[in-house]
Amino acid sequence: MDQRPVSAAPQKGPPSWKLAPPHDTLTQGMVVSGFVSLPTGRALFLEFAWDGVQKKDGGAWLKAVQDVAPITDADGKDARAAGIGLTWEGMRKMGLDASTLASFDRPFKEGMFQEDRLRRLGDRREDEWLSTVIPGGPKWSGNTPTDDKWCGMADAHAFDDLEKVVETQVKTPITVHALLLLYEKDEETAEAWCRTVGDALAPHQVKIVHGLPLDLRPDPRGIAREHFGFADGVSQPAPFESKVVTVRDGSDYPKDYWNGVPLGEVLMGHENGHHEIALGPVVATSEAGAKAGLLPHPRGEGFLDLGLDGSYMVVRELKQDVAAFWNSMDAASARINRRDPEHSGHITADWIASRVIGRDLDGNLLCPNSKTGVLPVDKYDQPDNDFLFYDRDKLGHGCPLGSHVRRGNPRDGLAPKPSDKQTLLDAANNHRILRRGRKYGPDILDKRVDDGKERGLLFICLNTDITRQFEFVQQTWMLNPNFAFLYDEVDPLLGPKGMLTIPEKPLRRIIEVDTFVQMAGGEYFFLPSMPAIRYLASL
């Protein structure tokens, strides 16, 4: 399985974590693996084209997928791999009963495009799409229904709590009910596999309404780069749980002091950072559920645990304007050199871009007390991820306080005094997300010349509490204008056009950063366990 950083080569990093039996055969493989040995991929966005809710055979399409693209479990390395996630509306159309649908987490039921969520995520405000979204608005979402017919089935009263909320759902041109992820060794086999999947889905009225070519090609050091050229996937949480998360020899995976999180932050049915069992959906006890392998819910008599070893998968298609980004960095460095020639000889486009990110192009953290200006690599020749901010760089003279990296995981950097460092580190780790995204589209030949081609990042993260994890990171850290005592600044990479403060001696520099990453679509998906997949296929 993969190292903690998705981009690290297996032979070059620390011991990999894996799931012990039986959880390894019950969990989708993408939870544990980034599939770095399979550099080519496809994201196939599926729409269920039938009208209304299926009364029977709503899971027939999933059986067809399993025949031609079996979903990969986490028990080891595979020659090819596949993963699948379903939206709330997708499972409703498949015929999943209302009581079970109501047992999912509220953000998942509402969907990413409920207007209050769009505001929190920085996508839309006062009926207008923000500059962080592609012109005209996103192309796709789950399109949760808004009319009265959507709950017109048995146990409709289970949805009373949501009826007013979904009325504020914002619609997109393309409706996506499921996301199928395919991982292959090369383009030719990936393309052939897509055709096979499409042929298998067609008789079941399931359409591939959108697709993205995915790519992950680490360099000789095992570092994969996103389209701006920066190392990607360097910092990941490291799950732990005794006798469940292990290393190759079967012993417990040690708790990582800097990045360790309980497994329940990633998988439902396990203890999370609040010492509670991460909640997931339930289904009434039935012969079909037992046959699929669903276990009795430990605290719900008469119910089976549909969520155990599953997760919520956040997906956002993020378009990147590479040429505009680097031309802007050139212009900013030239402007500083003109205004302050005496103190700015070291300032280049790379220097500014690194401070927007918080790391250099190779993924090394910017560090003020280093001869090279970055944190030295670890003993595996990988970017060091075992660090804290408070003692090393409290004021952001190396890694700016408002940089993308520091906002995404502030570690102990928000502690008001030394005695609070551990508390703030623990608190930060209670909001971590496990990333499993890949870039899409071709690499650009000249990063300063726009070739007119679509490219970006298919952001994918796994978490068990969408509100406390993904949405908190996005709203409270990334888009908070007063993060870390800053004023009227947001994330310089993902946020709208704004300012970035770069502390430096003898001057504090404040630069303007435009918007170079735009959301083109997104949704919350349920990443079911292998037994849950079998149950959904039996509908």
C-alpha positions in Angstrom: 0.0 0.0 0.0 1.0 3.6 -0.4 3.1 5.7 1.9 1.5 8.5 4.0 2.3 11.0 1.2 0.3 9.9 -1.8 3.2 11.0 -4.0 6.0 9.0 -2.3 7.5 6.0 -4.0 6.8 2.8 -1.9 10.5 1.8 -1.6 11.6 5.3 -0.5 9.4 6.2 2.4 8.6 5.1 5.9 6.6 1.9 6.6 3.2 1.9 4.9 0.0 1.5 6.8 -2.5 -1.1 5.9 -5.7 -2.6 7.3 -5.7 -5.9 9.1 -8.2 -8.7 8.2 -11.1 -8.7 8.0 -11.2 -4.9 7.4 -8.8 -5.1 4.4 -11.4 -7.1 2.4 -14.3 -5.0 3.6 -12.9 -1.6 2.7 -12.5 0.0 -0.7 -8.8 0.0 -1.8 -8.7 3.7 -2.5 -9.0 4.3 1.3 -5.6 2.8 1.9 -4.0 3.3 -1.5 -3.3 6.1 -3.9 -2.5 3.4 -6.5 0.8 5.0 -7.5 1.8 2.0 -9.5 -1.2 2.7 -11.8 -0.3 6.1 -13.3 -3.3 6.4 -15.7 -6.9 6.8 -14.5 -10.4 7.8 -15.5 -13.1 9.5 -13.6 -16.5 8.5 -15.0 -19.5 10.6 -13.8 -22.7 8.6 -14.1 -26.3 9.6 -14.4 -29.3 7.3 -13.7 -31.5 8.2 -16.7 -34.6 6.4 -15.7 -37.6 8.4 -14.4 -38.4 8.4 -10.7 -37.5 5.7 -8.2 -36.8 2.2 -9.2 -39.3 -0.3 -7.6 -37.0 -3.2 -8.3 -33.6 -3.9 -9.9 -32.4 -0.5 -8.9 -29.0 -2.0 -8.2 -28.7 -4.0 -11.5 -26.4 -1.4 -13.0 -24.0 -1.9 -10.0 -24.0 -5.6 -10.6 -23.0 -4.9 -14.2 -20.2 -2.6 -13.1 -18.9 -5.4 -10.8 -18.8 -7.8 -13.8 -16.5 -5.5 -15.9 -14.8 -3.3 -13.3 -14.9 -5.0 -9.9 -14.4 -2.5 -7.1 -11.0 -3.0 -5.5 -10.7 -3.9 -1.9 -7.7 -3.0 0.4 -6.1 -6.4 0.8 -3.1 -5.8 -1.5 -1.7 -4.6 -4.8 -3.8 -5.1 -7.9 -3.0 -5.1 -11.7 -5.8 -2.6 -12.2 -8.1 -0.9 -9.6 -11.6 0.7 -9.4 -13.5 2.7 -6.8 -17.0 3.9 -6.6 -19.0 6.6 -4.7 -22.8 7.4 -4.8 -24.7 10.5 -4.1 -27.8 10.6 -1.8 -30.1 11.3 -4.8 -28.5 8.4 -6.7 -29.2 5.9 -3.9 -32.8 7.3 -3.6 -33.3 6.7 -7.3 -32.0 3.1 -6.9 -34.8 2.5 -4.4 -32.9 2.6 -1.1 -35.7 3.0 1.5 -36.5 6.4 3.1 -35.5 5.5 6.6 -32.0 4.4 5.5 -31.6 7.6 3.4 -32.6 9.6 6.4 -29.8 8.0 8.5 -27.0 9.6 6.5 -25.2 12.7 7.7 -27.0 16.0 7.0 -24.5 17.6 4.7 -24.5 14.5 2.5 -28.3 14.6 2.3 -28.4 18.3 1.5 -25.6 18.0 -1.0 -22.8 20.4 -1.8 -25.0 22.7 -3.8 -27.4 23.6 -1.1 -27.1 27.4 -1.0 -25.9 27.7 2.7 -23.2 25.1 1.9 -22.2 27.0 -1.2 -21.8 30.1 0.9 -19.7 28.3 3.5 -17.5 26.8 0.8 -16.9 30.1 -0.9 -18.6 29.3 -4.2 -21.7 31.4 -4.2 -23.2 34.4 -2.4 -26.4 36.5 -2.9 -27.4 34.4 -5.9 -24.1 35.0 -7.7 -21.3 32.6 -8.5 -18.0 33.9 -7.1 -14.8 34.3 -9.2 -13.6 31.0 -7.7 -16.1 29.2 -9.9 -15.9 28.8 -13.7 -17.8 31.5 -15.7 -21.5 30.6 -15.9 -21.4 28.3 -12.9 -20.3 24.7 -12.3 -21.0 22.1 -14.9 -22.1 19.2 -12.7 -23.5 18.3 -9.2 -25.8 15.8 -7.6 -28.8 18.0 -8.2 -30.8 17.0 -5.1 -34.5 17.4 -6.0 -36.4 20.4 -4.8 -40.1 19.6 -5.5 -42.6 17.8 -3.3 -42.4 14.5 -5.4 -38.9 13.7 -4.2 -40.1 12.2 -0.9 -43.3 10.7 -2.2 -42.6 7.1 -1.1 -42.9 5.0 2.1 -41.7 6.6 5.3 -41.7 10.0 3.7 -42.1 11.6 7.1 -38.4 10.7 7.7 -37.6 13.7 5.5 -39.6 16.4 7.2 -36.5 17.9 8.6 -35.0 18.4 5.1 -37.9 19.6 3.0 -37.3 23.3 3.6 -33.6 22.9 3.2 -33.5 21.3 -0.2 -35.7 24.0 -1.6 -32.6 26.1 -1.7 -30.6 23.6 -3.8 -28.8 25.3 -6.7 -29.0 23.3 -10.0 -26.3 22.6 -12.5 -26.6 21.5 -16.2 -25.3 17.9 -15.6 -26.6 15.6 -12.9 -24.2 13.0 -11.4 -25.6 10.1 -9.4 -22.4 8.1 -9.0 -18.7 8.4 -9.6 -16.7 5.5 -10.9 -12.9 5.8 -10.7 -10.7 3.5 -12.8 -6.9 3.1 -12.4 -4.8 1.5 -15.2 -1.2 1.2 -16.3 -1.5 3.2 -19.6 -3.8 5.2 -21.8 -4.7 2.5 -24.3 -5.9 0.0 -21.7 -7.7 2.8 -19.7 -9.6 3.9 -22.8 -10.6 0.4 -23.7 -11.8 -0.2 -20.1 -13.9 2.9 -20.3 -15.6 1.6 -23.5 -16.3 -1.7 -21.8 -17.9 0.0 -18.8 -20.0 2.2 -21.0 -21.3 -0.8 -23.0 -22.1 -2.6 -19.8 -24.0 0.4 -18.3 -26.1 1.3 -21.4 -28.7 -1.5 -21.1 -29.4 -0.3 -17.5 -30.1 3.4 -18.5 -27.0 4.6 -16.9 -25.1 7.2 -18.9 -21.5 8.5 -18.6 -22.3 12.2 -18.7 -18.9 13.6 -17.9 -15.4 12.1 -17.8 -11.9 13.2 -16.8 -8.5 11.6 -17.7 -6.5 11.3 -14.5 -2.8 11.2 -14.2 -0.2 10.4 -11.4 3.4 10.1 -12.6 5.9 10.4 -9.8 9.5 11.5 -10.7 12.5 9.4 -9.8 12.3 10.6 -6.2 8.7 9.5 -6.0 7.3 13.1 -6.1 4.2 13.7 -8.1 3.4 17.3 -9.2 0.2 19.2 -9.9 -0.1 21.4 -12.9 1.5 24.5 -11.4 4.6 22.4 -10.8 4.5 21.9 -7.1 4.9 18.5 -5.3 1.4 17.3 -4.4 0.0 15.1 -1.6 3.0 15.6 0.6 1.2 16.0 3.9 -1.4 13.3 4.8 -2.9 12.2 8.1 -1.7 8.8 9.4 -4.6 6.7 10.7 -4.1 4.4 13.7 -6.2 1.9 15.6 -4.8 -1.0 17.6 -5.1 -4.4 15.8 -6.8 -2.7 12.8 -4.2 -0.4 11.3 -0.9 -2.3 10.9 2.4 -2.4 9.1 3.6 -5.2 6.9 4.6 -7.6 9.7 1.2 -7.3 11.3 2.2 -5.1 14.3 0.2 -2.0 15.1 1.0 1.1 13.0 2.6 3.5 15.4 0.8 6.7 16.3 2.4 9.5 14.4 3.0 12.4 16.8 2.7 15.1 14.1 0.0 13.6 11.8 -1.6 10.7 13.6 -5.4 10.5 13.6 -7.7 7.8 14.9 -9.1 5.6 12.1 -12.6 6.9 12.8 -11.6 10.2 11.1 -11.4 8.2 7.9 -13.7 5.2 8.3 -17.2 4.9 9.8 -17.7 2.5 12.6 -14.3 3.2 14.2 -13.3 5.5 17.1 -12.7 9.1 16.0 -10.7 12.0 17.4 -13.5 12.7 20.0 -13.3 9.2 21.3 -16.7 8.4 19.8 -17.6 5.8 17.1 -17.9 7.6 13.8 -21.5 7.5 12.8 -22.7 6.0 9.5 -26.0 5.0 7.9 -28.1 2.0 9.0 -30.5 -0.3 7.3 -33.3 -2.4 8.8 -32.3 -6.0 9.4 -33.1 -8.2 6.4 -32.1 -11.3 4.6 -30.6 -9.3 1.8 -28.5 -7.3 4.2 -27.2 -10.3 6.0 -26.5 -12.1 2.7 -24.5 -9.1 1.6 -22.3 -9.3 4.7 -23.7 -6.3 6.6 -23.1 -6.8 10.4 -25.6 -6.0 13.1 -25.3 -2.5 14.3 -23.6 -2.5 17.8 -26.0 0.1 19.2 -29.1 -0.3 17.1 -31.2 -3.3 17.7 -33.0 -4.4 14.5 -30.5 -2.6 12.3 -27.5 -3.5 10.2 -24.5 -1.3 9.9 -24.5 0.1 6.3 -21.6 2.5 7.1 -19.0 0.3 8.7 -15.7 0.6 6.9 -17.2 3.2 4.5 -16.6 6.9 4.3 -17.9 10.2 2.8 -16.0 11.2 -0.3 -15.8 14.9 -1.1 -15.1 15.6 -4.8 -14.4 18.9 -6.4 -13.3 19.5 -10.0 -10.8 22.4 -9.8 -9.7 24.0 -13.1 -6.2 25.5 -13.1 -5.0 28.4 -15.2 -1.3 27.6 -15.3 -0.1 30.3 -17.6 -2.0 33.1 -15.8 -0.6 31.9 -12.5 3.1 32.1 -13.6 2.7 35.3 -15.6 1.2 36.8 -12.4 4.1 35.6 -10.4 6.5 37.2 -12.9 4.6 40.5 -12.8 4.6 40.5 -9.0 8.3 39.9 -8.7 9.1 42.5 -11.3 6.9 45.1 -9.5 8.7 44.4 -6.2 12.1 44.6 -7.8 11.3 48.0 -9.4 10.0 49.5 -6.2 12.6 48.1 -3.8 15.8 47.3 -5.8 18.0 47.5 -2.7 16.4 44.6 -0.8 14.7 42.5 -3.5 17.4 40.9 -5.5 16.4 37.5 -4.2 12.7 37.8 -5.2 11.7 35.8 -8.3 8.5 34.3 -9.6 9.5 31.0 -7.9 10.1 32.9 -4.6 6.6 34.4 -4.6 4.9 31.3 -5.8 6.5 29.2 -3.1 5.1 31.7 -0.5 1.6 31.4 -2.0 1.9 27.6 -1.4 4.2 27.5 1.7 6.6 25.0 0.2 9.1 25.0 -2.6 8.5 23.3 -5.9 9.9 20.0 -4.5 7.5 20.0 -1.5 10.0 21.2 1.2 8.5 23.5 3.8 9.8 27.1 3.8 11.9 27.5 6.9 13.4 30.8 8.2 16.4 29.3 10.1 17.9 27.2 7.4 20.8 27.9 5.0 18.7 26.8 2.1 15.5 28.5 3.2 13.6 25.2 3.4 13.3 22.3 5.9 15.9 19.6 5.0 14.6 16.4 3.5 14.0 13.4 5.8 16.1 10.2 6.0 14.2 8.8 3.0 15.1 11.8 0.8 11.5 12.9 0.9 10.0 16.3 2.0 10.0 16.3 5.8 6.4 16.2 7.1 7.2 15.8 10.8 7.4 19.4 12.0 5.5 22.0 14.0 5.1 25.7 13.4 5.1 27.4 16.9 8.8 27.0 17.8 10.2 26.9 14.3 8.3 29.7 12.5 5.7 31.3 14.8 5.5 34.6 12.9 5.6 33.1 9.4 9.0 34.5 8.3 9.6 31.2 6.4 6.2 29.8 5.7 3.7 32.8 5.6 0.8 32.6 8.0 -1.7 32.9 5.2 -0.1 30.5 2.8 -2.0 27.5 1.4 -0.1 24.9 3.3 -0.3 26.7 6.6 -4.0 27.3 6.3 -4.7 23.7 5.2 -3.0 22.3 8.3 -1.9 24.9 10.9 -0.6 22.2 13.3 0.3 24.0 16.5 0.8 27.3 14.8 -2.4 28.9 16.2 -1.4 28.4 19.8 -1.6 31.7 21.7 1.2 30.7 24.2 3.7 27.8 24.6 1.5 25.8 27.0 -1.2 25.6 24.4 0.9 24.0 21.6 -0.2 20.4 22.3 -3.9 21.4 22.6 -3.8 23.3 19.3 -2.0 20.4 17.5 -4.6 17.9 18.8 -7.4 20.3 17.8 -5.9 20.7 14.3 -5.6 16.9 13.8 -9.3 16.6 14.6 -10.0 18.4 11.3 -7.7 16.4 9.0 -8.9 14.9 5.7 -7.3 12.0 3.7 -6.7 13.1 0.1 -7.0 10.8 -2.8 -7.2 13.2 -5.8 -5.3 13.3 -9.1 -4.6 15.9 -11.7 -6.5 15.8 -15.0 -5.7 17.0 -18.4 -2.3 17.2 -20.3 0.8 18.7 -18.8 1.5 22.2 -20.2 4.6 22.4 -22.4 5.4 26.0 -21.5 3.9 27.1 -18.1 3.9 30.7 -19.2 2.0 30.2 -22.5 -1.7 29.3 -22.5 -2.3 26.4 -24.9 -6.1 26.6 -24.5 -6.4 23.1 -23.0 -8.4 22.1 -20.0 -6.4 20.9 -17.0 -6.7 20.9 -13.2 -7.1 18.8 -10.1 -9.9 16.4 -9.3 -9.8 17.0 -5.6 -11.0 13.9 -3.7 -10.9 13.6 0.1 -12.2 11.1 2.6 -13.7 11.9 6.0 -16.4 10.7 8.3 -17.7 14.1 9.4 -18.1 16.4 6.5 -19.0 19.4 8.7 -16.2 19.0 11.2 -13.5 18.0 8.6 -13.8 19.2 5.0 -16.2 22.1 5.5 -14.3 23.3 8.6 -11.0 23.3 6.7 -12.6 25.2 3.8 -14.5 27.8 5.8 -12.6 28.3 9.0 -9.0 27.9 7.8 -8.9 28.4 4.0 -11.4 31.2 3.6 -11.3 32.8 7.0 -10.2 36.5 6.3 -8.9 36.8 9.9 -7.1 33.5 10.1 -4.0 33.6 12.3 -4.5 37.3 13.2 -4.5 38.3 9.5 -6.9 40.9 8.3 -9.1 40.6 5.2 -6.9 37.8 3.6 -8.0 34.4 2.4 -6.2 31.4 0.9 -4.1 32.8 -1.9 -4.4 29.6 -4.0 -8.1 28.6 -3.7 -9.7 31.9 -2.6 -10.9 34.9 -4.6 -8.6 37.7 -5.6 -7.0 39.3 -2.6 -3.8 40.1 -0.7 -1.1 37.9 0.8 1.1 39.2 3.6 4.7 37.9 3.4 6.7 38.7 6.6 10.3 39.5 5.7 13.2 41.5 7.2 13.5 44.5 6.9 10.2 44.8 5.1 6.8 43.1 5.3 5.6 42.6 1.8 1.9 42.5 0.8 1.2 41.2 -2.7 -2.0 40.9 -4.6 -2.9 37.4 -5.8 -5.6 36.8 -8.5 -7.8 33.7 -8.9 -6.1 30.9 -10.8 -8.1 27.9 -9.5 -11.9 27.6 -10.3 -14.4 25.0 -9.2 -16.1 23.4 -12.2 -18.3 20.9 -10.4 -18.5 19.0 -7.1 -20.6 16.9 -4.8 -20.6 14.7 -1.6 -20.5 11.0 -2.3 -20.9 7.9 0.0 -17.9 5.6 -0.4 -19.5 2.3 0.6 -17.7 -0.7 2.0 -17.6 -3.9 0.0 -20.6 -5.4 1.9 -22.5 -2.2 1.4 -21.8 -2.3 -2.3 -23.2 -5.9 -2.4 -26.3 -4.7 -0.6 -26.9 -1.7 -2.9 -26.4 -4.0 -5.9 -29.2 -6.2 -4.5 -31.9 -3.4 -4.5 
